[in-house]
Amino acid sequence: MSENKITETKQTTSIKDVEQLGTFAAIASLSYVFWICGGMEIVERLAYYGVRSLSSLYVTDSAANGGLGLRPADLANIFVIWALVQTFVPVLTGGLSDRYGYKETIFASTVFKILGYLLMAWFPTPMGFSAGAVVLAFGTGIFKPGLQGTIVKSTDRTNSSIAWGVFYQTVNIGAFIGPLISAQLRQLAWENIFYACAAIISLNFLLLLTYKEPDKEARLARRAKLKESGEKEASLWKASLVELKNPVLLWYILLFSGFWFMLMAFWDIAPLYFRDWVDTKVLVNDLFGAEGTSNPVAIFAMGMSQDGKTISPEGLVNLNAFLILSICFLVAGWSAKLKAVSSMALGTFLASAALLLFAGANAAWVIVAAIVCFSFGEMLSSPKCSEYLGNIAPHDKKAMYLGFSQFPIGFGWVLESKVGPTLYGAYSDKDTIAREMLNTQGVDASEKAVPIGEAFQKLVEVTGQNPDVLTASMYAANNIGTVWYVMGAVGLITTFGLYVYGKWTYRFAMQLETEAAKS
């Protein structure tokens, strides 16, 4: 068999799905280093989402409350830079992790992330927060390929679905706890969040002491052999370009750019939407009664205000993380019975449907139902992305391919970072709408007269209306759901594309297998 045919055969077996172990058998087969990576991911995500989930609220909160007092359009500019750095750095550092070691890059990422959080705390200005976001994004970009490369090398095709599902579950343990801690800390002072997250991420130094890189000896042997032979190592960027010619990989990047464009809107825009338009007192009243609750456990776990009468925006968003950390391994076990691309397509459809529910209504329980729908969609699709790329990657280029996974996240997230907040600012921002209404009342609503974040309260004073009644009338009179209609439509288009892509890759694999058998 020729070398080309051998390569094609290997590619065929990587594209095709294989039978996997049962849920609990697969969990039992996971190695020690896998669980160490899970621990590091919990710590990293706890700190990261402690800041990221509240960043849109911090940036747009009024200066009087300790926020930055910026408009959604300004938030868009910060998010674009953040997304660019965080998603495209791994494309470059993935190959470095394969070549120079996963442990070393994870250590370096932790140092950068600590510095990012401290910059945010030390310099509570738009420039200071932006600088901290860039440094934090750089550290996060270094962290991902090394950790995910370890996951791929410590698993195999028989347990990969459960492995990535469990790993995604550990992600959401941190993603669930982090915002809850921050929801309480921000009621004291915003800077407390940044100091706390710097302390939390430093715990990964301790976990690194117990970490052992899989296949380290093989990597060192390859480097020693290259050194002895005097052979020059191939340029990483040239090697990356060669891999990017793979049509299966190219179409994956294109389609999942649409997926991430749709998905990232939930974390970037939903906190603003929930803050401005969703009355969570309805939820608290139905669950605890008109007086709310004084139970400290409930107040913390649900991200409630200190008086126990409302649920914060981050508390609603956090329902997503709670569902994932609770049942993701069960969903992963079920999705292992599906073709990888079929699972991703179904998940994309459910997430898109959830955003369209956001567009259609702001009733609190409808929002809760939509978040549940979105969470199931995410569990079916997002873990499969990493599993799929890890499976089609050559053995010595796992981190490189997982670095490539940041391409669609980068393209989609960067575009959404600009489009999402801009659309929200144009059609849905409560402060902007209230400012326009003040102008119609003959009130000077300039930012000098009414600081950003304080226009709605001024409107309440001018009109004398009940805030809840005024909010309802503003919602009815404006196209608040526009941003969600756009995001949902992109998701539905991506769903169809994934369906076609799944059919094509399956036929492609069968064709290669037939040709290999004939040779």
matplotlib code that plots the C-alpha trace (Angstrom):
import matplotlib.pyplot as plt

x = [0.0, 1.4, 2.2, -0.6, -3.1, -2.0, -2.5, -6.0, -6.9, -5.9, -7.9, -10.9, -10.8, -10.5, -13.5, -15.7, -17.5, -16.6, -18.6, -17.9, -18.0, -21.1, -21.5, -20.1, -17.6, -16.2, -16.0, -14.2, -11.6, -10.5, -7.0, -5.5, -4.1, -7.6, -8.9, -6.0, -6.9, -10.5, -9.4, -7.3, -10.1, -12.5, -10.1, -9.4, -13.1, -14.2, -11.9, -12.5, -16.3, -16.2, -15.1, -16.4, -20.0, -20.3, -18.1, -20.9, -22.7, -19.5, -18.7, -22.2, -22.9, -23.1, -20.0, -22.0, -22.2, -18.5, -18.9, -17.2, -20.3, -19.9, -22.4, -23.0, -21.1, -18.0, -18.5, -18.5, -15.0, -13.6, -15.2, -13.8, -10.3, -10.8, -12.2, -9.4, -6.6, -8.2, -9.2, -6.3, -3.4, -4.2, -3.9, -0.2, 0.5, -1.1, 1.9, 4.3, 2.5, 3.0, 6.7, 7.8, 5.5, 2.0, 3.0, 5.3, 2.5, -0.1, 2.3, 3.0, -0.8, -1.4, 1.1, -0.5, -4.0, -3.1, -1.6, -4.8, -7.0, -4.7, -4.7, -8.5, -8.4, -5.5, -6.8, -10.6, -10.8, -11.9, -8.2, -7.2, -10.0, -9.2, -5.5, -6.4, -8.8, -6.1, -3.6, -6.2, -7.2, -3.6, -3.2, -6.4, -5.3, -2.1, -3.9, -6.4, -4.2, -2.0, -4.8, -7.1, -4.1, -3.6, -7.3, -7.0, -3.8, -5.2, -8.3, -9.1, -11.9, -13.8, -14.3, -13.9, -17.5, -17.9, -14.4, -15.3, -18.8, -17.3, -14.6, -17.3, -19.1, -16.0, -15.8, -19.3, -18.6, -16.2, -18.6, -21.4, -19.6, -17.5, -20.5, -22.2, -19.2, -18.9, -22.6, -22.1, -18.7, -19.9, -22.6, -19.7, -17.3, -16.4, -12.7, -13.2, -14.1, -10.8, -8.7, -10.6, -10.2, -6.4, -6.2, -8.4, -6.4, -3.1, -4.4, -3.4, 0.2, -0.5, -2.3, 0.6, 2.8, 0.8, 0.4, 2.3, 2.3, 1.2, 3.7, 6.3, 9.0, 8.0, 8.1, 11.5, 12.8, 11.6, 13.4, 16.6, 16.5, 16.1, 19.0, 21.3, 20.5, 20.9, 17.6, 15.8, 12.3, 9.5, 8.2, 5.1, 3.2, 4.0, 2.9, -0.3, -1.0, -0.6, -3.1, -5.5, -5.7, -7.7, -11.3, -12.9, -11.2, -11.9, -15.6, -15.7, -14.1, -16.6, -19.7, -18.7, -18.0, -21.8, -22.4, -20.1, -21.5, -24.9, -23.8, -21.6, -24.5, -26.0, -23.0, -22.4, -25.9, -28.2, -26.9, -27.9, -31.2, -32.1, -31.1, -33.1, -36.2, -36.8, -38.7, -37.3, -39.5, -42.1, -39.8, -39.0, -42.7, -43.6, -40.8, -40.7, -43.7, -44.2, -41.6, -38.8, -36.3, -33.8, -32.1, -28.4, -27.9, -30.7, -29.5, -26.0, -26.9, -29.5, -27.4, -30.0, -29.9, -29.0, -32.7, -33.7, -36.4, -34.8, -32.5, -29.5, -28.9, -25.9, -28.1, -30.3, -27.4, -26.0, -28.9, -27.1, -24.0, -26.0, -27.8, -24.5, -22.6, -25.6, -26.4, -23.8, -22.4, -25.8, -26.4, -22.8, -23.7, -26.8, -25.0, -22.3, -25.0, -25.2, -22.8, -20.7, -21.9, -25.6, -25.2, -23.7, -26.5, -29.3, -27.6, -27.3, -31.0, -32.0, -29.8, -31.1, -34.7, -33.9, -32.7, -35.8, -37.8, -35.8, -36.9, -40.5, -41.1, -39.6, -41.8, -39.6, -40.7, -40.4, -36.9, -36.2, -37.6, -35.5, -32.3, -33.1, -33.5, -30.3, -28.4, -29.4, -28.4, -25.0, -24.5, -25.2, -23.0, -20.1, -18.3, -18.6, -16.6, -13.4, -14.0, -14.5, -11.3, -9.3, -10.4, -9.5, -6.2, -2.9, -1.4, 1.5, -0.6, -3.4, -2.8, -2.3, -5.8, -7.3, -5.7, -7.5, -10.7, -10.2, -10.6, -14.4, -14.7, -12.5, -14.4, -17.8, -17.0, -15.2, -18.1, -20.7, -18.7, -19.2, -22.7, -24.3, -23.7, -24.2, -27.6, -28.5, -27.5, -29.5, -32.7, -32.8, -30.6, -32.9, -30.8, -30.8, -34.5, -35.1, -32.9, -34.9, -38.1, -36.7, -35.9, -39.5, -40.5, -38.4, -35.8, -32.0, -30.9, -27.3, -24.7, -23.5, -26.9, -27.8, -24.8, -24.9, -26.8, -29.1, -31.5, -34.2, -34.3, -34.6, -37.5, -39.2, -38.8, -40.1, -43.1, -44.0, -44.8, -44.2, -40.8, -42.3, -45.3, -42.9, -40.6, -43.5, -44.7, -41.1, -40.8, -44.1, -43.3, -39.8, -38.3, -36.4, -36.0, -34.2, -30.8, -32.2, -34.0, -30.7, -28.7, -31.4, -31.6, -27.8, -28.1, -30.8, -28.7, -25.8, -27.9, -28.8, -25.1, -24.1, -26.7, -25.2, -21.7, -22.4, -23.8, -20.7, -18.1, -19.7, -19.7, -16.1, -15.0, -16.8, -15.1, -11.6, -12.2, -13.3, -10.3, -8.0, -9.5, -9.0, -5.3]
y = [0.0, 3.4, 6.1, 8.2, 5.4, 4.7, 8.4, 8.3, 5.2, 6.8, 9.9, 7.6, 6.0, 9.3, 10.8, 7.8, 7.4, 4.3, 2.4, 3.8, 2.3, 2.7, 5.8, 4.4, 2.1, 5.1, 7.2, 4.4, 4.2, 7.8, 8.3, 10.1, 12.9, 13.5, 14.3, 16.6, 18.5, 18.6, 20.2, 22.8, 23.6, 24.1, 26.5, 28.4, 28.7, 29.6, 32.7, 33.4, 33.4, 35.2, 38.2, 37.4, 36.7, 40.1, 42.2, 43.6, 44.6, 46.2, 48.1, 49.5, 50.1, 53.7, 55.4, 56.1, 52.4, 51.8, 50.7, 52.2, 54.0, 53.1, 52.5, 49.1, 50.3, 50.9, 47.5, 46.1, 47.5, 46.0, 42.6, 42.6, 43.0, 40.4, 37.9, 38.5, 37.8, 34.9, 33.0, 33.5, 33.2, 29.4, 29.0, 30.0, 28.5, 25.1, 24.0, 25.4, 23.3, 20.1, 21.0, 22.4, 20.8, 21.2, 21.8, 24.7, 26.5, 25.9, 27.5, 30.5, 31.0, 31.1, 33.9, 36.0, 35.4, 36.6, 39.7, 40.4, 40.2, 42.5, 45.1, 45.2, 45.8, 48.3, 50.5, 50.8, 52.8, 51.8, 51.7, 49.7, 47.2, 46.8, 46.2, 43.6, 41.9, 41.6, 40.1, 37.8, 36.8, 36.1, 33.8, 32.0, 31.5, 29.8, 27.7, 26.0, 24.0, 22.5, 21.4, 20.1, 18.4, 16.5, 15.5, 14.1, 12.1, 10.7, 9.3, 7.2, 6.7, 4.3, 6.9, 10.3, 11.3, 10.7, 12.3, 15.5, 15.5, 15.1, 17.7, 20.1, 19.4, 20.4, 23.6, 24.4, 23.7, 26.6, 28.6, 28.1, 28.9, 31.9, 34.2, 33.3, 34.5, 37.6, 38.3, 38.8, 40.5, 43.1, 44.2, 45.4, 46.7, 45.7, 45.5, 42.7, 40.4, 40.9, 40.4, 37.2, 35.8, 36.5, 34.4, 31.6, 31.1, 30.9, 27.5, 26.0, 26.2, 23.6, 21.3, 21.6, 19.9, 16.7, 17.0, 14.6, 15.2, 12.2, 11.0, 13.4, 10.8, 10.4, 14.2, 14.5, 11.5, 13.2, 16.4, 14.5, 12.7, 15.9, 17.4, 14.5, 14.3, 18.1, 18.1, 21.4, 21.3, 22.3, 25.8, 25.7, 28.1, 26.1, 22.9, 24.6, 25.8, 22.3, 21.0, 23.8, 22.6, 19.6, 20.2, 18.5, 21.0, 24.0, 23.4, 22.8, 26.2, 27.9, 26.3, 26.6, 30.3, 30.7, 28.4, 30.5, 33.7, 32.6, 30.9, 33.7, 36.2, 34.3, 35.3, 38.7, 40.1, 38.0, 39.7, 43.1, 41.8, 40.2, 43.3, 45.6, 43.7, 40.6, 40.9, 38.2, 39.2, 36.9, 33.9, 34.7, 35.2, 31.9, 30.1, 31.7, 34.0, 37.8, 38.5, 36.6, 34.6, 35.2, 31.7, 32.5, 29.2, 30.1, 33.7, 32.5, 29.5, 31.5, 34.7, 36.8, 40.3, 40.5, 41.1, 37.9, 39.5, 39.5, 37.3, 39.0, 38.8, 36.6, 34.3, 33.7, 33.1, 30.7, 28.4, 27.3, 26.3, 24.5, 22.3, 21.5, 20.6, 18.5, 16.4, 16.9, 13.4, 11.9, 14.0, 13.0, 9.4, 9.7, 11.8, 9.1, 7.1, 9.8, 10.7, 13.6, 16.0, 15.0, 15.8, 19.2, 20.0, 19.0, 21.1, 24.1, 23.9, 23.8, 26.7, 28.7, 28.0, 29.3, 32.6, 33.0, 32.4, 35.3, 37.4, 36.6, 37.3, 38.6, 36.8, 35.4, 31.7, 31.8, 33.0, 30.1, 27.6, 29.1, 28.9, 25.2, 24.7, 26.6, 24.5, 21.2, 22.5, 23.5, 20.2, 18.4, 20.6, 22.3, 19.3, 17.5, 20.2, 19.5, 15.7, 15.8, 17.9, 15.8, 12.6, 13.9, 15.3, 13.4, 11.9, 14.3, 17.4, 17.1, 20.5, 22.1, 20.9, 22.0, 25.3, 25.3, 25.0, 28.6, 29.7, 29.3, 30.6, 33.5, 34.4, 33.9, 35.6, 38.6, 39.3, 38.8, 41.0, 43.8, 43.0, 41.8, 44.9, 47.3, 45.8, 45.8, 49.4, 50.4, 48.5, 47.2, 49.3, 50.5, 53.5, 54.7, 54.3, 56.1, 58.9, 59.3, 59.4, 62.1, 64.2, 63.9, 65.1, 68.2, 67.1, 67.6, 63.9, 64.6, 62.4, 65.5, 66.1, 62.4, 60.1, 56.7, 54.1, 56.7, 57.6, 55.2, 56.3, 59.9, 58.9, 57.3, 60.6, 62.7, 60.6, 59.5, 56.0, 52.7, 51.3, 47.9, 49.5, 51.9, 49.0, 47.0, 50.0, 50.6, 46.9, 46.9, 50.0, 49.0, 46.2, 44.8, 41.3, 42.3, 41.1, 37.7, 37.3, 37.9, 35.5, 32.8, 33.1, 32.6, 29.5, 28.0, 28.6, 26.9, 23.9, 23.3, 23.7, 21.1, 18.7, 18.9, 18.7, 15.5, 13.8, 15.0, 13.8, 10.4, 9.9, 11.2, 8.7, 5.8, 6.8, 6.8, 3.5, 1.9, 3.3, 2.1, -1.4, -1.7, -0.7]
z = [0.0, -0.9, 1.6, 0.3, 0.7, 4.3, 5.1, 3.5, 5.5, 8.7, 7.8, 7.0, 10.4, 12.1, 10.3, 10.9, 14.2, 16.3, 18.9, 22.4, 25.8, 28.0, 30.2, 33.4, 31.8, 29.9, 33.1, 34.9, 32.1, 32.4, 33.6, 36.6, 34.4, 32.9, 36.4, 37.2, 34.0, 35.1, 38.4, 36.6, 34.3, 37.3, 38.9, 35.6, 34.6, 38.2, 38.0, 34.3, 34.5, 37.8, 35.6, 32.1, 33.0, 34.7, 32.4, 30.3, 33.5, 34.9, 31.7, 31.3, 35.0, 36.1, 37.5, 40.6, 41.2, 40.6, 37.0, 34.0, 32.7, 29.0, 26.3, 24.6, 21.6, 23.7, 25.2, 21.7, 21.1, 24.3, 23.5, 19.9, 21.1, 23.9, 21.4, 18.9, 21.3, 23.2, 20.1, 17.7, 20.2, 20.5, 16.8, 17.2, 20.6, 19.9, 17.8, 20.5, 23.1, 21.0, 20.5, 23.9, 26.4, 27.8, 31.4, 30.5, 28.6, 31.3, 33.9, 31.7, 31.1, 34.8, 35.3, 32.6, 33.9, 37.4, 35.9, 33.8, 36.9, 38.9, 36.1, 36.2, 40.0, 40.0, 37.2, 37.3, 34.1, 30.5, 29.5, 32.6, 32.1, 28.4, 29.2, 31.8, 29.3, 26.7, 29.1, 30.5, 27.0, 26.1, 29.1, 28.4, 24.8, 26.0, 28.5, 26.2, 23.7, 26.4, 28.6, 25.7, 24.1, 27.3, 27.3, 23.7, 24.5, 27.7, 26.1, 23.0, 20.5, 22.9, 25.7, 24.0, 24.0, 27.7, 28.3, 26.6, 28.2, 31.7, 30.9, 29.7, 33.0, 35.0, 32.9, 34.1, 37.8, 37.7, 35.4, 37.9, 41.1, 39.8, 38.9, 42.2, 44.2, 42.0, 42.3, 46.0, 45.9, 43.4, 45.9, 48.1, 45.4, 41.8, 42.5, 45.0, 42.1, 40.3, 43.4, 44.3, 40.8, 40.8, 44.1, 42.7, 39.5, 41.5, 42.9, 39.5, 40.5, 43.2, 40.7, 38.3, 40.8, 40.4, 36.6, 34.2, 30.5, 28.5, 25.8, 27.2, 26.6, 23.0, 22.5, 24.0, 22.0, 18.8, 19.7, 20.7, 17.4, 15.4, 17.3, 16.7, 13.0, 12.6, 10.8, 10.9, 12.4, 10.0, 10.5, 12.6, 10.5, 7.3, 9.0, 10.1, 6.5, 5.2, 7.7, 6.9, 3.3, 4.6, 3.2, 6.2, 8.5, 6.3, 6.1, 9.8, 10.5, 8.2, 9.6, 13.2, 12.8, 12.4, 15.4, 17.7, 16.4, 17.6, 20.8, 22.2, 22.2, 25.2, 27.4, 25.9, 25.5, 27.8, 31.1, 29.7, 28.4, 31.7, 33.6, 31.5, 30.6, 32.7, 36.0, 38.2, 41.1, 39.4, 39.9, 43.5, 44.3, 42.7, 44.5, 47.9, 48.2, 48.1, 50.8, 49.0, 51.1, 53.8, 53.3, 52.7, 50.7, 48.3, 48.0, 47.1, 44.9, 42.8, 42.6, 44.4, 45.8, 49.5, 50.4, 48.7, 46.5, 43.0, 41.0, 39.4, 35.7, 36.3, 38.5, 35.5, 33.1, 35.7, 35.3, 32.1, 34.0, 36.7, 34.2, 32.4, 35.6, 36.8, 33.7, 31.0, 31.4, 30.9, 27.7, 26.6, 27.1, 24.9, 22.3, 22.0, 20.2, 17.5, 14.8, 16.0, 13.4, 13.9, 17.6, 16.8, 14.3, 16.8, 19.5, 17.3, 16.4, 20.1, 21.0, 18.0, 19.1, 22.6, 21.3, 19.2, 22.4, 24.0, 21.0, 21.3, 25.0, 28.2, 30.6, 33.4, 33.1, 29.3, 29.8, 32.2, 29.7, 26.9, 29.0, 29.6, 25.9, 25.2, 27.7, 26.2, 22.8, 24.1, 25.8, 22.5, 20.4, 22.1, 23.7, 20.4, 18.7, 20.6, 20.4, 16.7, 16.0, 18.4, 16.6, 13.1, 14.2, 13.5, 16.7, 16.9, 16.1, 18.7, 20.3, 16.9, 15.8, 19.1, 18.5, 15.1, 17.0, 18.0, 14.4, 14.3, 17.8, 16.8, 13.6, 15.2, 18.5, 17.1, 14.7, 17.4, 19.8, 17.4, 16.0, 19.3, 21.6, 18.6, 17.8, 21.5, 21.8, 18.7, 19.5, 23.1, 25.5, 28.2, 29.0, 25.4, 25.0, 28.3, 27.1, 23.9, 25.9, 28.2, 25.1, 24.0, 27.5, 26.9, 29.5, 28.8, 28.5, 27.4, 29.1, 31.0, 32.5, 32.9, 33.3, 31.4, 33.4, 35.1, 32.4, 33.3, 36.9, 35.7, 33.5, 36.4, 38.3, 35.4, 34.6, 38.1, 36.7, 38.5, 37.2, 36.3, 34.4, 32.7, 31.7, 30.3, 28.1, 26.9, 25.9, 24.1, 22.1, 20.8, 18.8, 21.8, 20.4, 17.2, 18.3, 19.2, 15.9, 14.1, 16.3, 16.0, 12.3, 12.0, 14.2, 12.0, 8.8, 10.6, 11.5, 7.9, 6.9, 9.5, 8.3, 4.8, 6.1, 8.0, 4.9, 2.9, 5.4, 5.8, 2.0, 1.9, 4.5, 2.7, -0.6, 1.0, 2.7, -0.6, -2.4, 0.3, 0.2, -3.6, -3.4]

ax = plt.figure().add_subplot(projection="3d")
ax.plot(x, y, z, "-o")
ax.set_aspect("equal")
plt.show()
